[in-house]
Amino acid sequence: MMLPWHKPVSDPRRSLLDDVCSAIDHVSGGGAAAPAPIRPESFLGADLGLSSIAVARLAALLQKGGGRRPLPLHTLFVRPDGTILQDVRVSDIVSFLERERHTSRA
């Protein structure tokens, strides 16, 4: 068992989550009018109130931070069977970015 004070100083997932939360806060206009705190389980639309324009702005920010290789952000909103998702969680974005980082290093 790892105690909180024994956690590694550099937690890449936590850092990525912080970056995604900052980007969401930026596109939503900053915390004052936010309908709910940004949490990993929060849905972009239903919980955080992001409009489709704000989600597009978020995608652009994530793409900019993703480096040279284009990120297939559209895949976040498509299930493996091809059906479209209406909303995604913050944790879905973090997991997607982790997979993309891993893929780009391989």
FENMO-V986142 format. One record per residue. N is the residue number from 1. RES is the residue in one letter. SS is DSSP state (helix for helix, strand for strand, loop for the rest). PHI is phi in radians with two decimals (* if undefined). D_FIRST is the distance of its C-alpha to the first C-alpha in Angstrom with 2 decimals. Layout:
N	RES	SS	PHI	D_FIRST
N	RES	SS	PHI	D_FIRST
This chain:
1	M	loop	*	0.00
2	M	loop	-1.76	3.78
3	L	loop	-1.38	6.37
4	P	helix	-0.92	9.62
5	W	helix	-1.39	11.60
6	H	helix	-1.73	9.63
7	K	loop	-1.11	10.26
8	P	loop	-1.03	13.07
9	V	loop	-1.09	16.39
10	S	loop	-1.77	17.84
11	D	loop	-1.87	16.31
12	P	helix	-1.03	19.19
13	R	helix	-1.15	18.56
14	R	helix	-1.12	18.47
15	S	helix	-1.10	21.51
16	L	helix	-1.14	23.25
17	L	helix	-1.05	22.63
18	D	helix	-1.06	24.10
19	D	helix	-1.11	27.03
20	V	helix	-1.15	27.74
21	C	helix	-1.08	27.66
22	S	helix	-1.10	30.03
23	A	helix	-1.14	32.31
24	I	helix	-1.11	32.43
25	D	helix	-1.04	33.25
26	H	helix	-1.11	35.93
27	V	helix	-1.29	37.64
28	S	loop	-1.56	37.56
29	G	loop	1.63	39.46
30	G	loop	1.58	36.80
31	G	helix	-0.71	34.94
32	A	helix	-1.00	37.94
33	A	helix	-1.72	39.11
34	A	loop	-1.11	35.81
35	P	loop	-1.24	35.76
36	A	loop	-2.72	31.98
37	P	loop	-1.14	28.99
38	I	loop	-1.43	27.61
39	R	loop	-2.24	24.31
40	P	loop	-0.98	22.70
41	E	loop	-1.51	24.17
42	S	loop	-1.23	27.58
43	F	strand	-1.47	30.54
44	L	loop	-1.05	32.80
45	G	loop	-1.49	35.98
46	A	loop	-1.11	35.32
47	D	loop	-1.67	32.81
48	L	loop	-1.75	33.60
49	G	loop	1.25	37.30
50	L	loop	-1.26	37.63
51	S	loop	-1.38	41.01
52	S	helix	-1.10	41.69
53	I	helix	-1.15	43.04
54	A	helix	-1.13	39.87
55	V	helix	-1.14	37.81
56	A	helix	-1.12	40.27
57	R	helix	-1.14	39.86
58	L	helix	-1.08	36.06
59	A	helix	-1.03	36.53
60	A	helix	-1.12	38.86
61	L	helix	-1.12	36.41
62	L	helix	-1.13	33.62
63	Q	helix	-1.10	36.19
64	K	helix	-1.07	37.28
65	G	helix	-1.39	33.76
66	G	loop	-1.46	33.22
67	G	loop	1.63	35.44
68	R	loop	-1.31	38.48
69	R	loop	-1.32	37.57
70	P	loop	-1.09	38.36
71	L	loop	-1.57	35.45
72	P	loop	-1.40	36.34
73	L	helix	-1.05	35.35
74	H	helix	-1.04	37.70
75	T	helix	-1.20	35.37
76	L	helix	-1.08	32.95
77	F	helix	-1.81	35.62
78	V	strand	-2.24	36.55
79	R	loop	-1.27	34.91
80	P	loop	-0.98	35.08
81	D	loop	-1.44	38.13
82	G	loop	1.65	39.90
83	T	loop	-1.32	39.86
84	I	strand	-1.56	39.36
85	L	loop	-1.54	36.55
86	Q	loop	-1.49	37.86
87	D	loop	-2.72	34.68
88	V	loop	-2.31	31.24
89	R	strand	-1.53	27.98
90	V	helix	-1.01	26.58
91	S	helix	-1.10	23.50
92	D	helix	-1.11	26.10
93	I	helix	-1.16	27.53
94	V	helix	-1.08	24.26
95	S	helix	-1.08	23.50
96	F	helix	-1.04	27.13
97	L	helix	-1.14	27.01
98	E	helix	-1.09	23.91
99	R	helix	-1.07	25.83
100	E	helix	-1.15	28.92
101	R	helix	-1.09	27.33
102	H	helix	-1.12	25.99
103	T	helix	-1.13	29.47
104	S	helix	-1.22	31.30
105	R	helix	-1.48	29.50
106	A	loop	-1.32	30.18
